Amino acid sequence: MKQDYVIGIDFGTDSVRALVVNAHTGEQAGTAVQEYERWKQGKYCDASQSQFRQHPLDYLESMERAVIQALDNAPSEARNLVRGISVDTTGSTPVAVDKNGTPLALLPEMSEDPNGMFILWKDHTANAEAEEINRLADSWPENYIRFVGGIYSSEWFWAKILHTLRADPEVLEKAFSWVEHCDWVSAELTGDTDPLKLKRSRCAAGHKALWHQDFDGLPSNDFLKKLDPLLDGLRDRLFDTTETSDKPMGRISGKWAQKFGIPVDTVIGVGAFDAHMGAVGALIEPYSLCKVIGTSTCDMLIAPNEEVGHLLIKGICGQVDGSIIPGMLGMEAGQSAFGDIYAWFGKLVVEPVRTLLGEEAAKEIAAKLIPHLAEQAGKLPVKETDIIAVDWLNGRRTPDAKHTLKGGILGLNLASDSPKIFKALVESTAFGSKSIVERFRSEGVPINEVIAIGGVAKKSAFVMQTLADVLNMPIKVAASEQACALGAAMFAAVASGIYATLPEAQQAMNSGFDAVYQPRQKEAQIYEQLYQKYLISGAFLENEFLKKSEPAAVIPVADTY
């Protein structure tokens, strides 16, 4: 049998994963995970300000170690038979670059400046700028935000750029252009990061940077200059065209071929976001909602353009032709916090232990806490009088992005213990997922099934059963532990010419599913009532926020739900 190998590289929030795959059998021949050392130390971040930055050296160093280790774990012949590499990353995670495409933090004089680093997807320092973009877009003759749900988010490209240019004069002086992480690292592997030449991901540009064919590319310079004169002329230093991720970015550079020990004719594919490639790895089909469940969630949906392309779906994270599967309309939604909420509660419990009993005791409890809480919460009955929590601890991504919102826990009494509160927090993340499903359906997009991938989907039966009950739909869990990296490998197999189309690569390389969670009808009926309370609670919290910031816009709760 012919032997060709491809590598998928998946840059997550905390670490990078490399996966070596036999392109003909789908065998996952070698894998490795490397954490980002600076990120692990908490450098360049300030959670109180919602500032989350990552140093480009974290990406380069961890990628090198992960790929070498994955190849070391693969059969000895694999290293010389690598034909393609594709990369997925978090997003929107842009960085300011100079004329050579070098991230500013790689310049000696800016090596410790967080504003010259990659601005991670969950950085919300640009809330004010996002609101400015929305106000201007609402009054502009060409509605540039109509294909991203009608609301622009502080998690996205333009808001982050504008905030950074305003905040840091040195970045303003030295930034020639801006590049998404998935584009920069793919170009870095080819050895040519020239921002005017590198191919830009359709996925990243369409969902986060307001790129669309109807606009002949990005928003006009007049729009950007009106938003802020600091943006005048930047459009000409960005891009007009984009590519789907089945296309090659180029061939690997001699430097990286030598580092990895692979052939110099290895093809590097155009990059994309992790959730989008993960959906491909999980065998997404039309009208299947693929939930990538980890620290946050990204919800992927595809459909034929001729069936839904005429719709403008309100409050989601964009609808882009070819952003997931070439030739299909790709739609994105998601929650700004999912597993992060469980981690927050865990820290809340463990921190006093650390203070009182020391680091070792805290580590021991932290390792056991969430599984223990899940086990205890799973024994509790589901009742109409249960605690209600709202999952906006990191703001709300969809439906209707508003990252300044806060979460809440309602209905506490003196019998409310940690398992009950944990149960409510898990249910809140499921209710947030349900609100996304309901938005798609109300906008005319059916959802026929749910597919789940990611760490939470693989590790927590309690969370997944709760989600199935709340959605009142079966949930299939992809078998691969590395669905995003597997999806990237599938794209690499097409970009390098091993397969002509992505469905062919999916058919040959998929790992299938290893679990299905069926909804329990008694619990599903009670959860429908609790979901209505979740909506009322969310409306209350949002109205309280509006009273403080936008008095004229207060909407009575009773009129909302």
C-alpha positions in Angstrom: 0.0 0.0 0.0 1.2 3.5 -0.8 2.5 5.4 2.2 2.0 9.2 2.5 1.9 11.0 5.7 0.5 14.4 6.6 0.8 16.5 9.8 -2.0 18.5 11.4 -0.8 21.2 13.9 -3.5 22.5 16.3 -2.7 25.6 18.3 -5.1 25.7 21.3 -5.4 28.2 24.1 -2.9 26.6 26.4 -0.8 24.3 24.2 -0.1 23.1 20.7 -0.7 19.6 19.4 0.9 17.9 16.5 -0.6 14.8 14.8 1.1 12.6 12.2 -1.5 10.8 10.1 -1.3 8.1 7.4 -3.2 9.8 4.7 -4.4 6.6 3.1 -5.5 4.6 6.2 -6.3 7.4 8.6 -4.0 5.8 11.2 -2.9 8.4 13.7 0.8 7.4 13.7 2.3 9.8 16.1 1.2 12.7 18.4 2.6 15.1 20.9 1.4 18.1 23.0 3.6 21.0 24.2 2.4 23.7 26.5 3.3 27.4 26.0 5.9 28.1 28.6 5.4 31.9 29.0 1.6 31.5 28.9 1.8 28.8 31.6 3.7 31.3 33.8 0.9 33.8 33.4 3.0 36.3 31.5 1.6 39.3 29.6 -2.0 38.6 30.9 -4.2 40.5 33.2 -7.5 38.8 33.8 -8.9 41.7 35.7 -8.6 43.8 32.6 -9.5 40.9 30.3 -6.1 41.1 28.7 -4.8 37.9 27.3 -1.6 38.0 25.1 0.7 35.2 23.8 4.3 35.6 22.8 5.2 34.4 19.2 8.1 32.5 20.7 5.7 30.4 22.6 4.2 29.3 19.3 7.4 28.7 17.5 9.2 26.9 20.3 6.2 24.7 21.2 5.5 23.9 17.6 9.0 22.8 17.0 9.1 20.5 20.0 5.6 19.0 19.3 6.2 18.2 15.6 9.6 16.6 16.3 8.2 14.6 19.2 5.2 13.5 17.1 7.5 12.3 14.3 9.7 10.5 16.8 6.6 8.7 18.0 5.6 7.7 14.5 7.0 4.8 12.4 10.6 5.5 11.4 9.7 5.8 7.7 7.1 8.5 8.3 9.5 11.4 8.6 10.7 10.9 5.0 7.2 10.5 3.6 5.5 13.6 4.9 3.7 15.3 2.0 1.8 18.1 3.7 1.3 20.2 6.8 -1.7 22.3 7.8 -2.3 24.5 10.8 -5.3 25.6 12.8 -5.3 28.2 15.6 -7.6 30.0 17.9 -9.1 33.2 16.6 -9.5 35.9 16.2 -5.8 36.1 17.4 -4.1 38.9 15.4 -0.7 40.4 15.7 1.0 43.6 14.5 3.8 43.0 12.1 6.5 45.0 10.3 7.1 45.1 6.5 8.7 41.7 6.6 5.8 40.2 8.5 7.7 39.9 11.7 5.6 40.2 14.8 6.6 43.2 16.7 7.3 41.2 19.9 10.1 39.5 17.9 11.9 42.8 17.6 14.5 43.1 20.4 13.2 46.5 21.6 9.6 45.2 21.9 10.1 41.7 23.1 8.3 42.4 26.4 5.5 44.6 25.1 2.2 42.7 25.3 0.8 45.0 22.5 3.3 43.6 20.1 2.2 40.0 20.8 -0.7 38.0 19.6 -4.0 39.2 21.0 -5.7 36.0 22.1 -9.3 35.2 21.0 -10.6 35.8 24.6 -9.0 39.2 25.1 -11.8 41.7 25.6 -9.8 44.9 26.0 -11.5 46.2 22.9 -15.1 46.3 24.1 -15.4 50.1 23.6 -14.0 49.8 20.0 -16.4 47.1 19.1 -19.3 49.3 20.2 -17.9 52.1 18.0 -17.8 49.7 15.0 -21.4 48.7 15.6 -22.6 52.3 15.9 -20.9 53.4 12.7 -21.9 50.3 10.8 -25.5 50.9 11.7 -25.4 54.3 10.2 -23.2 53.6 7.1 -24.8 53.1 3.7 -23.1 49.8 3.2 -23.8 47.5 6.2 -20.5 45.9 6.7 -21.6 43.8 9.7 -24.6 42.1 8.0 -22.8 38.9 7.3 -21.5 38.5 10.9 -24.9 38.5 12.6 -25.3 42.3 12.7 -23.1 42.7 15.8 -19.3 43.1 15.8 -17.4 41.6 18.7 -14.5 42.8 20.8 -13.0 39.3 20.2 -12.4 40.1 16.6 -9.8 41.6 14.2 -10.7 45.3 13.7 -11.7 46.0 17.3 -8.4 44.6 18.6 -6.4 46.5 16.0 -8.0 49.8 16.8 -7.7 49.4 20.6 -4.0 48.5 20.3 -3.2 51.4 18.0 -4.8 53.8 20.4 -3.2 52.2 23.5 0.4 51.9 22.3 2.2 54.7 20.3 5.2 52.3 19.6 2.9 49.8 17.9 1.2 52.6 16.0 4.7 53.7 14.8 6.0 50.3 13.9 3.0 48.2 12.7 3.0 48.0 9.0 0.2 45.4 8.8 -1.7 42.9 10.9 -1.9 39.1 10.5 -4.0 36.4 12.1 -2.2 33.6 13.9 -3.3 30.9 11.5 -2.0 32.9 8.5 1.3 34.0 10.1 2.4 30.6 11.4 1.5 28.9 8.0 3.5 31.6 6.2 6.3 31.3 8.7 6.6 27.6 7.8 7.1 28.6 4.1 9.8 31.1 5.0 7.9 34.1 3.5 5.8 36.2 5.9 5.5 39.2 3.6 2.1 40.5 4.7 1.3 41.8 1.2 2.0 38.4 -0.4 0.9 35.6 2.0 -2.4 34.0 1.4 -5.1 34.9 3.9 -7.5 32.4 5.3 -11.1 32.7 4.0 -12.2 31.4 7.4 -10.4 34.0 9.5 -11.1 36.9 7.2 -14.7 36.2 6.6 -15.8 35.5 10.2 -13.6 38.1 12.0 -12.3 40.8 9.6 -15.5 41.6 7.7 -14.1 40.3 4.4 -16.8 39.5 1.9 -17.1 39.2 -1.9 -19.9 41.7 -1.9 -17.6 44.3 -0.5 -14.8 43.6 -2.9 -12.8 42.5 0.1 -12.6 44.4 3.4 -14.6 47.5 4.5 -13.7 50.6 2.5 -11.0 53.0 3.6 -13.6 55.7 4.0 -15.4 53.6 6.6 -12.2 52.8 8.4 -11.0 56.4 8.4 -14.4 57.5 9.7 -14.1 55.0 12.5 -10.7 56.4 13.4 -8.1 58.3 11.3 -5.5 55.9 12.8 -6.9 53.3 10.4 -6.5 55.5 7.3 -4.5 53.6 4.7 -4.3 50.3 6.6 -6.7 48.5 4.2 -4.1 48.8 1.4 -1.5 47.1 3.6 -3.8 44.1 4.4 -5.5 42.1 1.6 -8.3 42.0 -0.9 -8.5 38.2 -1.7 -8.7 35.1 0.5 -8.3 31.4 0.0 -10.1 28.3 1.3 -8.0 26.0 3.4 -7.8 23.2 0.8 -5.3 25.4 -1.1 -1.5 25.5 -0.6 0.2 28.4 1.1 3.5 27.2 -0.4 6.3 24.7 0.3 8.1 24.4 3.6 11.3 26.5 4.0 14.7 24.8 4.2 15.0 26.0 7.8 11.8 24.3 9.0 12.4 21.2 6.9 15.7 20.8 8.6 14.3 21.5 12.0 11.6 18.8 11.5 13.8 16.5 9.4 11.2 16.2 6.7 11.3 16.6 2.8 11.9 20.1 1.4 9.0 19.6 -1.0 6.4 19.3 1.8 3.4 21.5 1.1 2.1 23.9 3.7 -1.7 24.5 3.5 -3.6 27.7 4.1 -4.6 27.9 7.7 -7.9 28.2 9.5 -9.4 28.4 12.9 -9.4 25.4 15.2 -13.2 24.9 15.5 -13.6 25.0 11.7 -11.0 22.4 11.0 -12.2 20.4 14.0 -15.7 20.2 12.5 -14.1 18.8 9.3 -12.2 16.2 11.5 -15.6 15.3 13.1 -17.3 14.6 9.8 -19.6 17.6 9.8 -22.5 17.3 7.3 -25.1 19.8 6.2 -27.3 20.9 9.2 -25.2 19.0 11.7 -24.2 21.4 14.6 -20.6 20.6 15.5 -19.8 21.9 19.0 -16.1 22.2 19.9 -16.3 22.1 23.7 -13.3 23.2 25.7 -12.5 26.4 27.7 -15.1 28.0 25.5 -17.3 26.6 22.7 -17.4 27.2 18.9 -20.4 25.9 17.2 -20.1 25.1 13.5 -22.8 24.6 11.0 -22.7 24.1 7.2 -25.4 24.2 4.6 -25.7 24.5 0.8 -25.5 28.1 -0.4 -28.5 27.6 -2.6 -30.7 26.7 0.4 -29.6 29.2 3.1 -27.3 31.7 1.3 -30.1 34.2 1.0 -30.5 34.4 4.8 -28.9 37.0 7.1 -28.8 35.2 10.4 -28.9 37.5 13.3 -26.6 37.5 16.3 -24.1 34.8 15.2 -20.4 34.9 14.4 -20.6 35.1 10.7 -21.7 33.2 7.6 -18.9 32.7 5.1 -18.8 30.8 1.8 -16.2 28.1 2.1 -15.0 28.8 5.6 -15.4 25.2 6.7 -16.1 23.0 3.7 -15.3 24.6 0.3 -18.5 25.2 -1.7 -20.7 25.2 1.5 -21.9 28.2 3.6 -20.1 28.0 6.9 -21.8 29.4 10.0 -20.3 30.0 13.4 -21.6 30.6 16.8 -20.3 29.9 20.3 -20.0 30.7 24.0 -17.2 32.8 25.5 -16.9 30.5 28.5 -17.8 26.8 29.0 -15.0 24.7 30.6 -13.6 28.1 31.9 -16.7 28.4 34.1 -16.0 25.0 35.7 -12.4 26.0 36.2 -13.4 29.3 37.8 -15.5 27.5 40.3 -12.7 25.0 41.0 -10.3 27.9 41.7 -12.9 29.5 44.0 -12.9 26.3 46.1 -9.2 25.5 46.0 -7.7 29.0 46.6 -8.5 29.1 50.4 -6.9 25.6 50.6 -3.7 26.9 49.0 -3.6 29.9 51.4 -4.3 27.8 54.5 -2.7 24.4 53.8 -0.1 25.1 51.1 0.6 24.4 47.5 0.8 20.6 47.7 -2.6 20.2 49.4 -4.1 22.6 46.9 -2.7 20.6 43.9 -4.1 17.4 45.3 -7.6 18.8 45.8 -7.6 20.6 42.5 -6.8 17.3 40.6 -9.8 15.6 42.2 -12.3 18.4 42.6 -14.1 18.7 39.3 -14.6 14.9 38.8 -15.8 14.8 42.4 -18.3 17.6 41.9 -19.5 16.1 38.6 -20.1 12.7 40.3 -22.0 14.3 43.2 -24.0 16.7 40.9 -24.9 13.7 38.7 -26.7 12.1 41.7 -28.9 15.1 42.2 -32.5 15.1 40.8 -33.5 17.7 38.3 -36.2 19.9 39.8 -38.2 22.9 38.8 -37.0 24.7 41.9 -33.3 24.3 41.1 -30.7 27.0 41.2 -30.4 29.0 38.0 -27.1 30.3 36.7 -26.3 32.5 33.7 -23.2 31.6 31.8 -21.9 35.0 30.9 -18.9 35.0 33.2 -16.7 36.0 30.1 -19.5 38.0 28.4 -21.8 36.7 25.8 -20.6 35.6 22.3 -23.8 34.4 20.8 -26.6 35.0 20.3 -26.0 38.7 20.1 -22.5 39.4 21.2 -22.1 41.6 24.3 -18.9 40.9 26.1 -19.5 43.5 28.9 -22.3 41.4 30.3 -21.7 39.5 33.6 -22.9 36.1 34.7 -25.0 35.3 37.8 -26.3 32.6 40.1 -29.9 33.0 41.3 -32.0 31.1 43.8 -29.4 30.3 46.5 -30.4 29.4 50.0 -28.7 28.0 53.1 -29.0 24.5 51.6 -27.1 25.4 48.5 -23.9 23.4 48.6 -21.0 23.1 46.1 -22.5 20.1 44.1 -25.8 22.0 43.6 -24.0 25.2 42.5 -21.7 23.2 40.2 -24.8 21.5 38.7 -26.3 24.9 38.1 -23.2 26.1 36.4 -23.1 23.0 34.1 -26.7 23.5 33.3 -26.1 27.2 32.5 -23.5 26.3 29.9 -26.1 23.8 28.4 -28.8 26.5 28.4 -26.3 28.9 26.6 -25.9 26.1 24.0 -29.7 25.8 23.7 -30.1 29.5 23.1 -27.8 29.1 20.1 -29.7 26.2 18.7 -33.0 28.1 19.1 -31.5 31.2 17.3 -30.6 29.2 14.3 -34.0 27.6 14.1 -35.8 30.8 14.5 -33.8 32.3 11.7 -34.8 29.5 9.3 -31.8 27.2 9.6 -32.7 23.6 10.8 -30.4 21.6 13.0 -30.7 17.8 12.5 -28.1 16.5 14.8 -25.3 17.5 17.2 -21.7 16.4 17.1 -19.3 17.2 20.0 -15.5 17.3 20.1 -13.0 18.8 22.5 -11.7 18.1 25.9 -15.0 18.5 27.8 -16.8 16.2 25.3 -14.3 13.5 25.8 -13.8 13.8 29.6 -17.2 14.6 31.2 -20.1 12.2 30.8 -22.1 14.3 33.3 -21.7 17.5 31.2 -22.5 15.7 28.0 -25.6 14.0 29.4 -26.8 17.3 30.8 -26.3 18.9 27.4 -28.3 16.2 25.6 -31.1 16.6 28.1 -31.2 20.3 27.8 -31.1 20.3 24.0 -33.4 17.3 23.9 -31.3 15.9 21.1 -28.8 13.0 20.8 -25.2 14.0 20.8 -22.5 12.1 19.0 -18.9 12.4 20.3 -16.1 12.1 17.8 -13.7 9.3 18.6 -10.5 11.2 17.9 -8.9 12.8 20.9 -7.4 15.3 18.4 -10.3 16.2 16.1 -8.9 19.7 15.3 -5.5 18.4 14.4 -7.1 15.6 12.4 -9.1 18.1 10.5 -6.0 20.0 9.8 -4.3 16.8 8.6 -7.3 16.3 6.2 -6.8 19.7 4.7 -3.1 19.0 4.4 -3.9 15.9 2.4 -5.9 17.9 -0.1 -3.5 20.9 -0.2 -0.7 18.5 -1.0 -2.6 16.8 -3.8 -3.1 13.4 -2.1 -6.9 13.9 -2.5 -8.7 16.0 -4.9 -11.5 17.1 -2.5 -12.0 17.4 1.2 -14.9 14.9 1.4 -12.5 12.3 -0.1 -10.0 13.0 2.6 -12.7 12.9 5.3 -13.9 9.5 4.0 -10.4 8.0 4.1 -9.0 9.5 7.3 -11.9 9.8 9.8 -12.0 8.1 13.1 -15.8 7.9 13.5 -17.7 8.3 16.8 -17.3 6.5 20.1 -20.2 7.7 22.2 -23.8 8.8 21.8 -25.7 10.6 24.6 -29.5 10.2 24.4 -31.7 12.7 26.1 -33.8 11.5 29.0 -37.3 12.6 28.5 -38.3 13.3 32.1 -35.3 15.5 32.6 -35.7 17.2 29.2 -39.2 18.3 30.1 -38.1 19.8 33.4 -35.1 21.5 31.7 -37.5 23.2 29.2 -39.1 24.9 32.2 -35.7 25.7 33.7 -34.5 27.1 30.4 -37.4 29.6 30.5 -36.2 30.7 33.9 -32.6 31.0 32.4 -33.9 33.4 29.8 -35.8 35.5 32.3 -32.7 35.6 34.5 -30.5 36.6 31.6 -32.9 39.3 30.6 -32.9 40.6 34.2 -29.1 40.7 34.3 -28.9 42.4 30.9 -31.5 45.0 31.9 -29.6 45.8 35.1 -26.5 46.3 33.0 -28.4 48.6 30.6 -29.8 50.6 33.5 -26.2 51.5 34.4 -24.8 52.1 30.9 -27.7 52.9 28.6 -30.7 54.2 30.5 -32.7 54.9 27.4 -32.5 51.4 26.2 -34.1 49.6 29.2 -36.5 46.9 28.2 -38.9 45.4 30.8 -38.2 41.8 31.6 -41.8 40.8 31.2 -41.9 42.2 27.6 -38.8 40.3 26.7 -39.6 36.7 27.8 
